[in-house]
Amino acid sequence: MAKEVVCKVCGLGVCCREGVEADLWEVGRILEESLDISRPWFKYLGRDKRFPSGYKFSTVLKNRRCVFQNKQNRCVIYEIRPRFCEEFPLEGGEKAPYYHRLCHYGKKKKI
């Protein structure tokens, strides 16, 4: 099972409250894991040329948080998390446009 990790900056995991977009290949890798989380884990959003496979998904929200965030604000798929999670607060090498809305630390520090 994947290692659980909490945000080292704010510890609140607020950035995980909206879910995240994922490529078909990332979804497949995660679906191979044996996780004690009720499904569905993803919803299909459609075709999108910006994604390597051409298909875009989103993580499902349960209790107003990403299905992969547990009650202790820890990511249960941290080691295999989608690229957008791994890169946050960046997106495409630049600060994500929604950074200040999602990052508790960013709201305080105005990064």
matplotlib code that plots the C-alpha trace (Angstrom):
import matplotlib.pyplot as plt

x = [0.0, 1.1, 2.6, 0.3, 1.6, 0.2, 1.2, 4.4, 3.6, 0.1, -0.8, -4.4, -4.6, -7.0, -5.7, -7.2, -10.8, -11.7, -10.2, -7.8, -7.7, -5.9, -4.8, -6.1, -2.6, -2.6, -6.1, -5.1, -2.0, -4.2, -6.9, -4.4, -3.8, -5.6, -7.1, -9.8, -11.8, -15.3, -15.6, -16.0, -12.7, -12.8, -15.3, -14.7, -14.5, -14.0, -11.3, -8.6, -5.5, -3.6, -3.4, -0.9, -3.6, -6.1, -8.6, -9.2, -10.7, -11.2, -11.0, -14.3, -15.2, -16.6, -17.4, -16.1, -12.6, -10.8, -11.6, -7.9, -7.6, -8.3, -9.8, -6.4, -5.8, -3.3, -3.1, -3.4, -1.9, 0.9, 3.6, 1.4, -0.6, -1.6, 0.8, -1.3, -1.0, 2.7, 3.3, 1.0, 1.3, 2.7, 0.8, 2.9, 5.9, 4.1, 2.1, -1.4, -4.1, -6.1, -3.2, -4.3, -7.8, -6.6, -3.5, -4.0, -0.3, -0.6, -3.6, -1.6, 1.7, 0.4, 3.0]
y = [0.0, 3.5, 5.7, 8.3, 11.9, 15.1, 18.5, 19.6, 23.3, 23.8, 20.3, 20.9, 19.4, 22.1, 21.8, 18.3, 19.5, 19.8, 16.7, 16.7, 16.0, 12.9, 11.2, 7.8, 6.3, 7.7, 6.4, 2.9, 2.9, 3.9, 1.4, -1.4, -0.6, -2.5, 0.3, 0.1, 3.0, 2.5, 3.2, 5.0, 6.8, 8.7, 10.3, 10.6, 14.2, 13.6, 13.8, 16.4, 16.8, 18.3, 14.9, 12.3, 9.6, 12.1, 11.3, 13.3, 12.1, 13.7, 12.2, 11.8, 14.0, 12.4, 14.4, 17.6, 16.2, 14.1, 10.4, 9.7, 12.1, 10.4, 12.0, 12.9, 15.0, 12.5, 11.4, 7.6, 7.4, 9.9, 7.8, 7.3, 10.5, 12.2, 14.7, 17.7, 16.8, 16.2, 19.5, 21.7, 24.6, 24.7, 23.8, 23.6, 25.1, 28.2, 29.0, 27.4, 30.1, 28.7, 28.4, 31.1, 29.7, 26.2, 26.7, 27.7, 28.7, 30.7, 32.6, 33.7, 34.4, 35.8, 33.8]
z = [0.0, -0.7, 2.0, 3.5, 3.6, 4.8, 3.4, 5.0, 4.5, 6.0, 7.3, 6.4, 2.9, 1.7, -1.8, -1.9, -1.3, -4.9, -6.4, -9.3, -13.0, -14.1, -17.4, -18.4, -17.6, -14.1, -13.5, -14.6, -12.3, -9.3, -10.1, -9.9, -6.2, -3.4, -1.5, 1.2, -0.3, -1.7, -5.5, -7.7, -7.5, -10.8, -13.2, -16.9, -18.1, -21.8, -24.5, -24.1, -26.2, -23.3, -21.7, -23.0, -23.6, -24.9, -22.1, -19.0, -15.7, -12.3, -8.8, -7.1, -4.1, -1.0, 2.1, 0.3, -0.2, -2.8, -2.3, -1.7, 1.2, 4.6, 7.7, 8.9, 5.8, 4.4, 0.8, 0.7, -2.8, -2.3, -4.1, -7.2, -7.1, -10.4, -12.0, -11.1, -7.4, -7.7, -9.4, -7.2, -6.7, -10.2, -13.4, -16.6, -14.8, -13.6, -10.5, -10.9, -11.4, -8.6, -6.2, -3.7, -3.6, -2.8, -0.7, 2.9, 3.1, -0.1, 1.3, 4.4, 2.6, -0.7, -2.6]

ax = plt.figure().add_subplot(projection="3d")
ax.plot(x, y, z, "-o")
ax.set_aspect("equal")
plt.show()
